[in-house]
Amino acid sequence: MLSRLRLGTAVFAVASLSWAFAHADNWSRFRGPNGSGVSDDANIPVKFSDKENLAWKVAIVGVGEGSPVVWNDRILLQNSSADGSKRSVQCRNFKDGELVWESAIDAVRAKTHPKNSMASQTPATDGKAVYAAMWDGKHVFLNAYSFEKGEKLWSHDLGAWESQHGPGSSPIVYKDAVYFSFDMDAKSATLYAFEAKTGKKLWTAPREGYRACYAAPIILESKSGPQLIVTSTTAVTSYDLDSGSTNWNWTWTHTSKQPLRAVAGSLLVGDTVISFTGDGGGDRHTVALKLPDATGARPTIAWEMRKDLPYVPGPLAKDGHLFFVADKGFAGCYNAKTGSKDWYERVPEANFTASPVMARDRIYAPSEEGDVYVFKADASKFQQLAKNHVGERIRATPAVANGKLLIRGQNHLFCFGK
């Protein structure tokens, strides 16, 4: 277990903490700006269908549960051929969804969890290149492709992927580096940092592993410099972005039969990091860690909870409150500072795998039944504004960009907006 605290770290300026890229217009990674799932876009319609507020709809040939990302007038997503012989990155026009380029690697069909697929990762981009973790059925490759034409720029074979559930981990790009957390069903794990332009390995940080985790890292900004926060089965850890050294490490204490997976990414709410773990059997463990404000200190627990909060869908934060949909069909709101319940309501006939997204004060939550529930980000009460039927299963988290809501369904990519 990692236990070393990095000495000499500058004092955390907690009061100055803020989301990296909080006002970015692009949706450049899984769950958008810093993995928050939040957009300031005020133009996303509340009601939509195949007859109302549908900008376009295109068929996706193949399979995949990965989410779309957006940079300016381009959409990027990962896919697998139906027979499993290829894994690819697709670039599509934002205007009409038509294919611009597709770059593929050879692969083999491989077994995954029934709710997973052979291409469930989400790429990241900085507008210069596209960075994608691609599973060929045996190994995971971190590949970079040119943004304009999809030419392969560099590639790293990270080794065999061991997981009963299949792939799902996604990279992030921050400034001039690409970061990827490689946590699988093994006793060891590795955090990688590569130079974005050349693919040069900047550093690796060996970590304790246990179960495959899919939570993408987030960036914590402070006067002491940006930190990389990684959540896994074993710990929540802060890393120095330049060296990969550990700033602090908080270890999970699981009371379940076995350590729980980290699938939903962590959230930063004020001076608190909130991290989520769970498993398919119903066990949950959420912890809110108050960030240290002294050199060499570790976070302290503000509150923790072992029920209600989701396992797979990632929550959202607004005005000091957590908003979420839980896997088995509930919507809820909790106070992010205290963990107290604001409201918790049943959503009939709904199961949620995709993470919801927020546009201004409206939350969009796609269900596996093909419905997108829209409700207000209001801590006082549950207010459902609409139930929009898309017509096919949805397990991929939507993207919000350029006044549009992008939803990847089982067979199509939808673009909703006026």
Buried (B, 14 or more C-beta within 10 A) or exposed (E): EBEEBBEEBEBBEBEEBEBBBEEBBBBBBBBBBBBBBBBEBEEBBBEBBBEEBBBBBBEBEBBBBBBBBBBEEBBBBBBBBEEBBBBBBBBBBBEEBEEBBBBBBEBEEBEBEEBBBBBBBBBBBBEBBBBBBBBBBEEBBBBBBBBEEBEEBBEBEBEEBEBEBBBBBBBBBBEEBBBBBBBBBBEEBBBBBBEBBEBEEBBEBEBBBBBBBBBBBBBBBBEBBBBBBBBBBBBBBBBBBEEBBBBBBBBBEBEBEEBBBBBBBBBBBBBBBBBBBBBEEEBBBBBBBBBBEEBEBBBEEBBBBBEBBBBBBBBBBBEEBBBBBBBEBBBBBBBBBEBEEBBBBEBEEBBBBBBBBBBBEBBBBBBBBBBBBBBBBBBEEBEBBBBBEBBBBBBBBBBBBBBBBBBBBBBBBBBBBE
